[in-house]
Amino acid sequence: MYPTKFQQFAFENFHLPFGGKLDPENRWVKLTDAIAWHVAENLYAKNFPSKRGAPVLTVRMAPGSLIIKEKLGLSDMETVAQVKENPYLQYFIGLLQSGAWLPLRDGLNSSVNPNKLGS
């Protein structure tokens, strides 16, 4: 089951628990802006037509974590560790605040099939 429609949130609304703001010039912020997430959303959601079953990760979380893994050359375990520690990566995968509950686990990326992302 795919959750409700994707909603892009404003960069300025990302909450850092210790104060401050994300740098708009950061490479992950720029990459977030360069990806047409609403187009990816429509393609990705078609892979989950059923209204029943466990909810799947959003388009930004699942393929986004795969992008992080591949771009940085990380293992599944290291990808999860990096996302947990880095607010820019948390923003990239669509979390609204740093330190938010992270529904990723070490085997996440191996279960995402990059060949299905554009189907």
DRENDOGU-357848 format. One record per residue (C-alpha): residue number from 0; residue in three letters; y, z, x. Coordinates in steps of 0.05 Angstrom, whole numbers, plus 5000, padded with zeros to 4 digits. Layout:
BEGIN
<node><n>NUM</n><res>ALA</res><north>Y</north><up>Z</up><east>X</east></node>
...
END
This chain:
BEGIN
<node><n>0</n><res>MET</res><north>5000</north><up>5000</up><east>5000</east></node>
<node><n>1</n><res>TYR</res><north>5068</north><up>4980</up><east>5028</east></node>
<node><n>2</n><res>PRO</res><north>5126</north><up>5028</up><east>5015</east></node>
<node><n>3</n><res>THR</res><north>5190</north><up>5010</up><east>4979</east></node>
<node><n>4</n><res>LYS</res><north>5234</north><up>4954</up><east>5004</east></node>
<node><n>5</n><res>PHE</res><north>5264</north><up>4958</up><east>5073</east></node>
<node><n>6</n><res>GLN</res><north>5334</north><up>4986</up><east>5077</east></node>
<node><n>7</n><res>GLN</res><north>5376</north><up>4977</up><east>5140</east></node>
<node><n>8</n><res>PHE</res><north>5415</north><up>5039</up><east>5155</east></node>
<node><n>9</n><res>ALA</res><north>5481</north><up>5042</up><east>5193</east></node>
<node><n>10</n><res>PHE</res><north>5477</north><up>5053</up><east>5268</east></node>
<node><n>11</n><res>GLU</res><north>5531</north><up>5106</up><east>5262</east></node>
<node><n>12</n><res>ASN</res><north>5487</north><up>5147</up><east>5215</east></node>
<node><n>13</n><res>PHE</res><north>5431</north><up>5160</up><east>5266</east></node>
<node><n>14</n><res>HIS</res><north>5431</north><up>5235</up><east>5275</east></node>
<node><n>15</n><res>LEU</res><north>5421</north><up>5268</up><east>5343</east></node>
<node><n>16</n><res>PRO</res><north>5404</north><up>5342</up><east>5334</east></node>
<node><n>17</n><res>PHE</res><north>5442</north><up>5362</up><east>5396</east></node>
<node><n>18</n><res>GLY</res><north>5505</north><up>5323</up><east>5378</east></node>
<node><n>19</n><res>GLY</res><north>5534</north><up>5260</up><east>5406</east></node>
<node><n>20</n><res>LYS</res><north>5523</north><up>5187</up><east>5388</east></node>
<node><n>21</n><res>LEU</res><north>5478</north><up>5131</up><east>5411</east></node>
<node><n>22</n><res>ASP</res><north>5510</north><up>5080</up><east>5458</east></node>
<node><n>23</n><res>PRO</res><north>5520</north><up>5014</up><east>5420</east></node>
<node><n>24</n><res>GLU</res><north>5511</north><up>4978</up><east>5487</east></node>
<node><n>25</n><res>ASN</res><north>5440</north><up>5005</up><east>5497</east></node>
<node><n>26</n><res>ARG</res><north>5387</north><up>4950</up><east>5503</east></node>
<node><n>27</n><res>TRP</res><north>5346</north><up>4979</up><east>5445</east></node>
<node><n>28</n><res>VAL</res><north>5406</north><up>4982</up><east>5399</east></node>
<node><n>29</n><res>LYS</res><north>5423</north><up>4910</up><east>5416</east></node>
<node><n>30</n><res>LEU</res><north>5351</north><up>4888</up><east>5405</east></node>
<node><n>31</n><res>THR</res><north>5351</north><up>4924</up><east>5338</east></node>
<node><n>32</n><res>ASP</res><north>5412</north><up>4884</up><east>5318</east></node>
<node><n>33</n><res>ALA</res><north>5382</north><up>4818</up><east>5344</east></node>
<node><n>34</n><res>ILE</res><north>5319</north><up>4823</up><east>5301</east></node>
<node><n>35</n><res>ALA</res><north>5323</north><up>4798</up><east>5229</east></node>
<node><n>36</n><res>TRP</res><north>5285</north><up>4859</up><east>5202</east></node>
<node><n>37</n><res>HIS</res><north>5294</north><up>4837</up><east>5130</east></node>
<node><n>38</n><res>VAL</res><north>5258</north><up>4771</up><east>5145</east></node>
<node><n>39</n><res>ALA</res><north>5203</north><up>4808</up><east>5184</east></node>
<node><n>40</n><res>GLU</res><north>5198</north><up>4856</up><east>5125</east></node>
<node><n>41</n><res>ASN</res><north>5181</north><up>4800</up><east>5076</east></node>
<node><n>42</n><res>LEU</res><north>5128</north><up>4770</up><east>5123</east></node>
<node><n>43</n><res>TYR</res><north>5097</north><up>4837</up><east>5140</east></node>
<node><n>44</n><res>ALA</res><north>5094</north><up>4863</up><east>5069</east></node>
<node><n>45</n><res>LYS</res><north>5053</north><up>4803</up><east>5047</east></node>
<node><n>46</n><res>ASN</res><north>4996</north><up>4831</up><east>5088</east></node>
<node><n>47</n><res>PHE</res><north>4993</north><up>4892</up><east>5042</east></node>
<node><n>48</n><res>PRO</res><north>4992</north><up>4866</up><east>4970</east></node>
<node><n>49</n><res>SER</res><north>4954</north><up>4925</up><east>4939</east></node>
<node><n>50</n><res>LYS</res><north>4993</north><up>4979</up><east>4903</east></node>
<node><n>51</n><res>ARG</res><north>4937</north><up>5028</up><east>4917</east></node>
<node><n>52</n><res>GLY</res><north>4913</north><up>5062</up><east>4980</east></node>
<node><n>53</n><res>ALA</res><north>4947</north><up>5099</up><east>5036</east></node>
<node><n>54</n><res>PRO</res><north>5018</north><up>5077</up><east>5053</east></node>
<node><n>55</n><res>VAL</res><north>5024</north><up>5034</up><east>5115</east></node>
<node><n>56</n><res>LEU</res><north>5077</north><up>5040</up><east>5169</east></node>
<node><n>57</n><res>THR</res><north>5142</north><up>5003</up><east>5157</east></node>
<node><n>58</n><res>VAL</res><north>5158</north><up>4937</up><east>5190</east></node>
<node><n>59</n><res>ARG</res><north>5202</north><up>4971</up><east>5241</east></node>
<node><n>60</n><res>MET</res><north>5152</north><up>5025</up><east>5257</east></node>
<node><n>61</n><res>ALA</res><north>5087</north><up>4985</up><east>5266</east></node>
<node><n>62</n><res>PRO</res><north>5110</north><up>4919</up><east>5297</east></node>
<node><n>63</n><res>GLY</res><north>5169</north><up>4956</up><east>5329</east></node>
<node><n>64</n><res>SER</res><north>5122</north><up>5002</up><east>5368</east></node>
<node><n>65</n><res>LEU</res><north>5082</north><up>4941</up><east>5389</east></node>
<node><n>66</n><res>ILE</res><north>5146</north><up>4909</up><east>5415</east></node>
<node><n>67</n><res>ILE</res><north>5161</north><up>4973</up><east>5455</east></node>
<node><n>68</n><res>LYS</res><north>5090</north><up>4974</up><east>5482</east></node>
<node><n>69</n><res>GLU</res><north>5091</north><up>4902</up><east>5505</east></node>
<node><n>70</n><res>LYS</res><north>5163</north><up>4900</up><east>5530</east></node>
<node><n>71</n><res>LEU</res><north>5153</north><up>4962</up><east>5573</east></node>
<node><n>72</n><res>GLY</res><north>5080</north><up>4948</up><east>5592</east></node>
<node><n>73</n><res>LEU</res><north>5055</north><up>5015</up><east>5565</east></node>
<node><n>74</n><res>SER</res><north>4988</north><up>5041</up><east>5542</east></node>
<node><n>75</n><res>ASP</res><north>4981</north><up>5065</up><east>5470</east></node>
<node><n>76</n><res>MET</res><north>4986</north><up>5138</up><east>5491</east></node>
<node><n>77</n><res>GLU</res><north>5048</north><up>5126</up><east>5535</east></node>
<node><n>78</n><res>THR</res><north>5082</north><up>5086</up><east>5479</east></node>
<node><n>79</n><res>VAL</res><north>5075</north><up>5145</up><east>5432</east></node>
<node><n>80</n><res>ALA</res><north>5100</north><up>5193</up><east>5486</east></node>
<node><n>81</n><res>GLN</res><north>5160</north><up>5149</up><east>5502</east></node>
<node><n>82</n><res>VAL</res><north>5180</north><up>5143</up><east>5428</east></node>
<node><n>83</n><res>LYS</res><north>5174</north><up>5218</up><east>5419</east></node>
<node><n>84</n><res>GLU</res><north>5221</north><up>5230</up><east>5478</east></node>
<node><n>85</n><res>ASN</res><north>5272</north><up>5174</up><east>5470</east></node>
<node><n>86</n><res>PRO</res><north>5323</north><up>5172</up><east>5413</east></node>
<node><n>87</n><res>TYR</res><north>5338</north><up>5098</up><east>5426</east></node>
<node><n>88</n><res>LEU</res><north>5265</north><up>5081</up><east>5415</east></node>
<node><n>89</n><res>GLN</res><north>5265</north><up>5125</up><east>5353</east></node>
<node><n>90</n><res>TYR</res><north>5325</north><up>5087</up><east>5327</east></node>
<node><n>91</n><res>PHE</res><north>5291</north><up>5021</up><east>5344</east></node>
<node><n>92</n><res>ILE</res><north>5230</north><up>5037</up><east>5301</east></node>
<node><n>93</n><res>GLY</res><north>5273</north><up>5057</up><east>5242</east></node>
<node><n>94</n><res>LEU</res><north>5276</north><up>5133</up><east>5243</east></node>
<node><n>95</n><res>LEU</res><north>5340</north><up>5162</up><east>5215</east></node>
<node><n>96</n><res>GLN</res><north>5345</north><up>5218</up><east>5265</east></node>
<node><n>97</n><res>SER</res><north>5320</north><up>5239</up><east>5333</east></node>
<node><n>98</n><res>GLY</res><north>5264</north><up>5289</up><east>5332</east></node>
<node><n>99</n><res>ALA</res><north>5241</north><up>5267</up><east>5263</east></node>
<node><n>100</n><res>TRP</res><north>5168</north><up>5272</up><east>5246</east></node>
<node><n>101</n><res>LEU</res><north>5134</north><up>5214</up><east>5280</east></node>
<node><n>102</n><res>PRO</res><north>5073</north><up>5184</up><east>5243</east></node>
<node><n>103</n><res>LEU</res><north>5048</north><up>5149</up><east>5306</east></node>
<node><n>104</n><res>ARG</res><north>4984</north><up>5167</up><east>5341</east></node>
<node><n>105</n><res>ASP</res><north>4954</north><up>5144</up><east>5407</east></node>
<node><n>106</n><res>GLY</res><north>4912</north><up>5088</up><east>5377</east></node>
<node><n>107</n><res>LEU</res><north>4967</north><up>5059</up><east>5333</east></node>
<node><n>108</n><res>ASN</res><north>4983</north><up>4997</up><east>5373</east></node>
<node><n>109</n><res>SER</res><north>4911</north><up>4975</up><east>5384</east></node>
<node><n>110</n><res>SER</res><north>4904</north><up>4971</up><east>5308</east></node>
<node><n>111</n><res>VAL</res><north>4965</north><up>4927</up><east>5299</east></node>
<node><n>112</n><res>ASN</res><north>4944</north><up>4854</up><east>5304</east></node>
<node><n>113</n><res>PRO</res><north>5002</north><up>4813</up><east>5332</east></node>
<node><n>114</n><res>ASN</res><north>4970</north><up>4750</up><east>5305</east></node>
<node><n>115</n><res>LYS</res><north>4980</north><up>4774</up><east>5233</east></node>
<node><n>116</n><res>LEU</res><north>5053</north><up>4790</up><east>5241</east></node>
<node><n>117</n><res>GLY</res><north>5075</north><up>4719</up><east>5226</east></node>
<node><n>118</n><res>SER</res><north>5022</north><up>4702</up><east>5174</east></node>
END
